[in-house]
């Protein structure tokens, strides 16, 4: 089944109304017009993040929440120059700086419309060695009591985002390379080791996700 169909099925099963599904896909259509690969990535991340949420089963964090956040986590990239967005080789520090604003741009697009989703996506790049944005926007007062849940949901989203980028994007610009190897030369074994290394705080969850077949690292 194509990822669009999987995503619609997951949305149906998790109680996202037809009206809200249309809203989500309208955002994705705009993103698709800018860069089809990023739109496809967003749909895969949405589906995967919902599976992670279901597996980890933390009270207060639902697959529905992660479907929203995963589908829209890169929506701010509609404002990133295409020459930067589509670049896969020789990605420089300058390119990275040009890419970083997409998180705040996505938050600005969703703030006051989908506050909970906006709060999750603006935090999903807080878990790497160089977290960004450096200064997070303040949570609305009604979301302050849910700050811990939002951060945990953002961590689940980050895990799904990292996995999909690592496994599907050739020369992925956001993925570290193994010592002495070019990104294009990473074997599935290298990717497996890299994923565990860079997500050491989630080792037990990753093992479970592999055991049930949600995460797959081919031999």
QUILINFEN-V778752 format. One record per helix or strand. SS is the DSSP state (A for helix, B for strand). FROM is the first residue (numbers start at 1). TO is the last residue. Records with the same first field share a line. If there is no record, write none. Layout:
SS=FROM-TO + FROM-TO
This chain:
A=3-13 + 18-34 + 36-56 + 63-72 + 75-79 + 82-85 + 93-100 + 102-110 + 115-121 + 141-168 + 183-185 + 188-198 + 200-211
